[in-house]
Amino acid sequence: MDKRMPSNNRLATLAAIALTGMLTLALTLGSLETANAQGQPPPFPQTISGKAYIGGSANLPVPNGYIITARVGDTYETQPAAVKNGSFVLNVAPPSANTGAEIKFYLGDIEANETDKWQADGNTRGLRLTFPQLPAPTPGPTVPPTVTPIPPPTPIPTNTPTIPTSTPTPTKAEPMTLVSGLVISQDGAPLPSDAKLTARIGEYKSEPGAISPTGEYFGLIIDPVDASMIGKDIEFYLGEYRSRTTVVFESGVVKRQQDIIFTGLPTPTPMPTATPEPTATPEPTQTPMPTATPEPTATPMPTATPMPTATPVPPTATPMPTATPMPTATPVPPTATPPPTAVPPSLPTRTPAPTATTEDDSGGCTSVGPVSLPAGVGSLALLLAPLGVLMALKTSSRRRR
């Protein structure tokens, strides 16, 4: 029993130490979260600067030393900013304001005529403020006069003339450059497509700056040269429309980002839809007319040459052939020789009679006129000659038998 007691005490001590450490860690983390939630600055504070005037007149700036503050809602107020040479600079950083919340400006307890919208973008915005009047001065405590003993007279030393050193007044202002920024239409109207952004100080007008399709401008240079323009307001114009934003002209200053707000821009009238022109029906291509073929010139027919008259030639008399006497048939005993194959005799080729140029009535083979006796006998002999040859052949063949 005595041996187990120290072990239990040791476990209880370790448990107490562990519990104490966990409680300490939880309290530390809770205090850090509370500190972060209460003291963490907004990620992108907004800077608002410009000129402050009394009664809206540009000739009565707010005197030096007056305090301007800005408020967002009922719970947030900026650090006070003292007016110097009519200008002010405020840093607006509400811890929980929504984008677009209204910002009001106060000169003491006098509210400005203008307001602005909270934008958590970290950019510097230019604004011109006008107040109806100056705030009433705050009466201070009454201080009893202090009795100052009168010192004995001090001998007046000899005055040594001192030449005051004059600060040279600049005679020429250096150009101020606005590198880029957004051109914003607060009313939501589109920016005019052909408008140019210019800056003006009194009678001075800058060269126009280019505006991209996304509403961003680049390289706006304000160079009035006149040193009397330093400290005056720069007003911006889109054509004839003046911006709500103004910026104080500072010699030689380069601003990387400066947004410019416009109100009251016109809404463009939509263009009516153009009626499409009807498509013209193409004219058919004309077929070219064939070129007329010239008629051929008639060739004159040659004059017919007269045929010469045929001179009649009397026909030559053909002599009649002398009749050959037939031989006497001698009987021959038949020979037992086989009879030869009969070969038909060749008929004599008939020679065509020459064509007479002119016919006469003396007769001929083809003549149908009267024929003389000698001519008829000759013709008959010629017709019977083949028969005679056949008969002679048959007779000779019989004799051979």
Secondary structure, DSSP 4 states (H G I P E B T S, - for coil): -TTTHHHHHHHHHHHHHHHHHHHHHHHHHHHHHHHHHHHPPPSS-EEEEEEEEETT-TT-BPPTT-EEEEEETTTEEPPPEE-BTTEEEEEE--SSPPTT-EEEEEETTEEEEEEEE--TT--EEE--EEESSPPPPPPPPP-PPP-PPPPPPPPPPPPPP--PPPPPPPSBPPPEEEEEEEEEETT-PPPPTT--EEEEETTEEPPPBEE-TTSEEEEEEE---BGGGTTSEEEEEETTEEEEEEEE--TT-EEEE--EEE--PPPPPPPPPPPPPPPPPPPPPPPPPPPPPPPPPPPPPPPPPPPPPPPP-PPPPPPPPPPPPPPPPPP-PPP-PPPPPPPPPPPPPPPPPPPPSS--TT--SS--S---HHHHHHHHHHHHHHHHHHHHHHHHHHHH-
